[in-house]
Amino acid sequence: MGLNFNEYAKDGNTFLKDYTKEMNLGTDTDKAGRILSAILHALRDIIPPEESLQLTAQLPMFLKAVYVNGWNLRKEKPKIKHMAEFIDLVRQHDGPAAVNDFEYSDEVAEQYIDTTFIYLRKYISLGEMEDIRDGLPKDLKSMIYSNLMF
C-alpha cells in the first residue's frame, strides 16, 4: 500500500473547509482547526488510551494526525467530571488563542463541542461513540449522548 500524502492533504483541506462552515466560522479555517484540535486533545486526555486507539482506528489519516499530535501517554490524566472543567481543558489545549476562539463564553464553547461531535459522526461508528460516552463521568455523558443519533 502506497502512501498518498497529496490525497490526505486534499481530504484534510476539504474536511476543514466543511467543518469551518458547519461551525459558522465563515472562512476562518485556522480558527476551526485550533478548535477541532483542542477538542480532540481534551477528549484524548480524559478517555483511556485503549479507547483512543479504537477511536483513531476509525478516523481518516488527516484526523488521526490531528488526534495524536503531541500525545504523551505518560502524562497524568486530569480529573474532569463536569462540562465546565472539560471546557477549561479545551481552552488549555487551545492556548492563548482560546480567548478569541471561544469568545469568553461557555455557551459558545459548548456549542462548538456539540457541533464537533455531531460532525465527527461521519467517521465514528455509533458503537464507538457509545463506548466513549460510557467511559465518561456522569456529567459529561450528555456531551456525546445528545449527539449519538446524528
N, C-alpha and C positions, 0 to 999 in steps of 0.2 A: 504494500500500500504506500503510495507516494503522498508526501505532504504537499498540499497546495495552499501555501500561505496567502497567495493573492485571493483565493476564494474565501478563506477565513476572514481576511480583511474586508472584502466586499460584503460578506454576510454580516459582519460586525457593524459596518457603517450603515447598512440598511436597517439592522435592528435598532441602532442608536437613533437614527432619524425617526423611525416609527415610535420608539419609546418616548422620545422627546415630545412628539406630537400628542401621544397618549397622556403625558404628564402635563399638558397645556403649558409648555415652556417655549413656545414659538419655535425658533431655530437654534436655541441655546443648547447645542449638543454637549458642550463642555460641562455645563451645569448638570444636565441629565446624567452624564457619565459619572460625575462625582457623587450624585445622589444614589445612583444604582450601586456603585462600588461600596459606598458607605453602608447601605442597607444590607448588601450581601455579606460584607465583612462583619457587621454586627450579628447577623444571623449565624454566621460561621463560628463566631465567638461563643455562642450560647448553646449550640447543639453539639452532641457528641461527634468525635471525628469519624466514627463509623457511618453515622447518618450523613455527614458531609460528603463522604466518599460515594454513598449511594445517590445522593443528590447530584454530585458532579458527573456521575456516570450518565445522567440523562441530559445534561446540558450540551449545547453545541460548543465547539472548540473555543470560539471567541468568548463565551460566557465562562467557560472553565478557567480561562486565563485571568479574567477579572476576579473570579472567586478565590483562586489560590494565590494571587499576587500578594506577597508579604506574609503569607500564612506561617505561623510559628506554632507547631503542635505542643511545644514545651511551655508555652505561655499559660499562666493560670487563668481558668475560666472566670469571668466576672459573675457575681451573684445578681442576676437580673430576674426580678419577679413581677414587675409591673410595667405597663406600657411607658410611663414617664421615664423609667430607668432605661428601657430599650431605646427610646428616642434620644436620651442623653448619650447612650453608647453610639448610636448612629452619628450624632453630631461630633463625637470624639473622632470617629473614623473619617469624617469629612474635614476635620481640622479647621483652620482659620476661615475657610470658605463657608462653613456652616452658618455663620451669622447672616450671610446673604442668601445662601441656598435655601434655608428653612425659615427665613423671614421672622425670626424670633417667635415663631408660633408653633405650639404643639399640635394644633389642629392641622396646619399645613403639613407638618412632618408626618402626622398620622395618615393624612390623605395620600402623601407620596408613598408611604409604606404599603397602604392598601392597594393602590394602583399598581405598584411594583409586583406584589404577589399575584394580583389578578393577571397581569401581563405575562408573568413567568409561567402561568398555567399552560401556555402554548408549548412549553418544553417539558414540564414536570408532570408526571402522572398523578392522578387523583390519589392513588395509593401512597405514593411518596409524600405528597403534601399532608396526607393524614398521619403518616409516620412522624414527620417533622412536628406537626401540631401536637401529637400525643406525647412527645418528649418535652414540650414547653411547659413552663409553670402555668398554673390555672389562669392567672390574669393575662397571660399572653396568648392563650389558645385562640381567642377571638381574632387575633391578628391574621390568622390563616383560616380559621373555621368559617368566618363570614364570607370568605372568598373561594371556598372549595368548589362551589357549583359553577363557577365561571369557566 
